[in-house]
Amino acid sequence: MPFNYFNNIFDTFSIFNAFDAFDNIDSLKYSYEDKDGKLFLNVEVPGIDPQRIKVEYVGNLLLIEADNKKLELTCIYNMSMMTAEVRNGMLYLIIPTQRQNAGKVKVDIK
């Protein structure tokens, strides 16, 4: 089978691929839902000052750091239109579900 066939399987099988799949104690917990043309990513950040949260996107890697915890996810969507907000101990990210272009994006958190 051609290589592109496998790429398409992985694209449709999983929106995110967590590098910390073994539930590392230093990783951030998250959940997500893909609906209405948007991906809603919710990350637990209880008690962490929003100024101490860093969200970046490099190539197809989404990096989230808060205090000494981090989360690294690969994502197939365009991060340039991502929005982020911290409320009630949760970091809420909304990502339009259109394909992304490679590059580096720093996300401002409200």
GUNU-431191 format. One record per residue: residue in one letter; x, y, z of N, C-alpha, C in turn. Coordinates in steps of 0.02 Angstrom, whole numbers, padded with zeros to 5 digits, always signed. Atoms other than C-alpha are relative to their C-alpha. Layout:
// GUNU-431191
aXYZXYZXYZ;...
***
This chain:
// GUNU-431191
m+00042-00059+00000+00000+00000+00000+00044+00062+00000;p-00040-00062+00002+00061+00176-00036+00004+00032+00069;f-00011-00034-00063+00130+00280+00107-00056+00049+00017;n+00055-00047-00012-00009+00411+00087-00061-00033+00030;y+00056+00037-00028-00137+00278+00128+00005-00002+00076;f-00010+00003-00072-00063+00257+00302-00007+00069+00032;n+00008-00067-00027-00053+00445+00329-00073+00017+00008;n+00071-00015-00004-00238+00460+00291-00034-00039+00057;i+00028+00039-00055-00279+00320+00414+00014+00035+00066;f-00018-00032-00063-00185+00408+00553-00035+00067+00009;d+00035-00065-00004-00264+00577+00512-00072-00010+00022;t+00070+00009-00018-00439+00507+00526-00009-00040+00064;f+00005+00040-00060-00403+00388+00669+00007+00041+00064;s-00013-00037-00062-00338+00514+00795+00016+00073-00015;i-00015-00072+00006-00343+00703+00806+00064+00016+00037;f-00059-00011-00040-00212+00702+00942+00037-00066+00011;n-00041+00057-00019-00068+00584+00977+00043+00024+00059;a-00036-00024-00059-00005+00610+01155+00067-00036+00006;f-00065+00029-00011+00181+00584+01182+00004-00030+00070;d-00002+00025-00069+00149+00557+01367-00056-00050+00012;a+00056+00048-00001+00032+00410+01337+00001-00044+00062;f-00004+00044-00059+00092+00320+01494-00023+00036+00063;d+00030-00035-00056+00003+00447+01606+00053+00021+00051;n-00053-00026-00042+00161+00527+01675-00029+00047+00052;i+00027-00041-00054+00129+00610+01843+00014+00075-00013;d-00017-00069+00015+00211+00770+01776-00036+00027-00061;s+00036-00023+00059+00093+00782+01628-00068+00029+00020;l+00065-00030-00011-00065+00886+01618-00055-00046-00025;k+00057+00041+00021-00232+00797+01607-00043+00041-00048;y+00040-00036+00050-00343+00840+01459-00056-00044-00027;s+00052+00034+00037-00499+00796+01363-00015+00044-00061;y+00017-00040+00059-00563+00850+01192-00063-00026-00033;e+00060+00017+00038-00716+00852+01082+00005+00036-00067;d-00001-00028+00068-00726+00881+00894-00073+00008-00022;k+00069-00010+00022-00892+00962+00847-00009+00070-00031;d+00017-00064+00032-00966+01102+00740+00059+00034-00032;g-00057-00029+00036-00806+01126+00641+00055+00027+00045;k-00051-00022-00047-00702+01156+00797+00020-00057+00046;l-00025+00047-00049-00595+01056+00915+00003+00036+00066;f+00001-00029-00067-00625+01094+01099+00046-00042+00044;l-00049+00034-00041-00473+01048+01204-00002+00031+00070;n+00004-00023-00069-00490+01061+01394+00057-00031+00040;v-00059+00022-00037-00334+01051+01503-00008+00021+00073;e+00005-00015-00071-00337+01040+01693+00062+00039+00023;v-00054-00042-00027-00233+01181+01771-00021+00030+00067;p+00026-00027-00063-00304+01197+01948+00053+00036+00041;g-00044-00038-00043-00226+01331+02056+00060+00032-00034;i-00058-00027+00036-00104+01386+01921-00018+00068-00029;d+00009-00068+00026-00090+01572+01881+00004-00001-00076;p-00002-00001+00074-00133+01601+01696+00065+00028-00028;q-00064-00028+00024+00029+01701+01681+00055-00053-00001;r-00050+00054-00003+00124+01539+01719-00016-00056-00049;i+00018+00050+00050+00041+01444+01576+00027+00021-00067;k-00029-00015+00065+00130+01435+01410-00029-00048-00051;v+00028+00041+00054+00046+01374+01250+00036+00021-00064;e-00034-00013+00064+00147+01360+01089-00016-00056-00049;y+00009+00049+00053+00130+01272+00924+00059+00005-00047;v-00058+00001+00044+00283+01221+00824-00009-00059-00049;g+00012+00052+00050+00260+01126+00660-00069-00030+00011;n+00064+00032-00016+00124+01001+00706-00002-00021+00074;l-00005+00017-00071+00167+00995+00893-00030+00056+00042;l+00031-00047-00047+00057+01082+01023+00033-00011+00067;l-00036+00004-00064+00157+01120+01182-00037+00042+00052;i+00033-00036-00055+00069+01167+01344+00041-00013+00063;e-00037+00006-00062+00170+01202+01502-00033+00042+00053;a+00028-00035-00057+00103+01251+01673+00037-00023+00062;d-00045+00017-00056+00221+01258+01822+00048-00054-00023;n-00047+00054+00019+00320+01095+01813-00033-00055-00040;k+00035+00051+00039+00191+01001+01712-00004+00021-00072;k+00005-00016+00071+00179+00989+01524-00040-00052-00037;l+00038+00044+00045+00079+00914+01384+00025+00014-00070;e-00022-00005+00070+00143+00881+01208-00045-00043-00043;l+00046+00035+00044+00020+00834+01073+00015+00017-00072;t-00002-00016+00071+00032+00818+00886-00072+00011-00023;c+00067-00017+00024-00115+00894+00794+00001+00015-00074;i+00003-00008+00072-00170+00898+00613-00034+00065-00021;y+00039-00059+00017-00268+01061+00623+00040+00065+00002;n-00032-00065+00005-00224+01243+00591-00002+00036+00067;m-00004-00031-00066-00165+01323+00753-00001+00076-00002;s-00005-00073+00004-00154+01502+00689-00064+00035+00022;m+00064-00030-00022-00338+01532+00733-00022-00026+00068;m+00016+00028-00065-00331+01445+00903-00012+00055+00051;t+00011-00046-00055-00403+01536+01053+00009-00038+00065;a-00012+00032-00064-00362+01502+01235-00026+00045+00056;e+00027-00036-00057-00443+01551+01399+00007-00044+00062;v-00002+00037-00063-00415+01501+01581-00059+00023+00042;r+00059-00015-00041-00571+01488+01689-00011-00059+00047;n+00017+00051-00050-00607+01394+01851+00047-00061-00001;g-00048+00054-00002-00446+01291+01848+00006-00041-00063;m-00004+00035+00065-00465+01240+01665+00027+00047-00053;l-00022-00035+00060-00374+01296+01509-00043-00025-00057;y+00044+00017+00056-00498+01299+01365+00031+00025-00065;l-00026-00018+00066-00428+01296+01188-00052-00018-00052;i+00046+00013+00056-00537+01309+01033+00041+00006-00064;i-00040+00004+00061-00457+01257+00869-00045-00016-00059;p+00039+00016+00061-00543+01269+00698+00028-00064-00032;t-00022+00065+00026-00537+01098+00614+00016+00002-00074;q-00028+00000+00068-00455+01149+00452+00073-00019+00005;r-00069+00024+00000-00286+01078+00403+00048+00056+00014;q-00049-00050-00020-00133+01168+00468+00058+00006-00049;n-00062-00010+00035+00021+01241+00387+00056-00002+00051;a-00057+00003-00047+00192+01209+00466+00022+00070+00018;g-00024-00064-00025+00265+01351+00567-00001+00001+00075;k-00001-00007-00072+00278+01418+00743-00049+00054+00019;v+00051-00047-00022+00134+01505+00833+00002+00002+00076;k+00008-00008-00072+00131+01575+01011-00071+00022+00012;v+00070-00012-00013-00044+01577+01084-00006+00043+00062;d+00014-00043-00057-00101+01720+01197-00058-00029+00038;i+00052+00028-00043-00205+01662+01345-00037+00058+00032;k+00040-00053-00030-00348+01772+01404-00014-00014+00073;
***
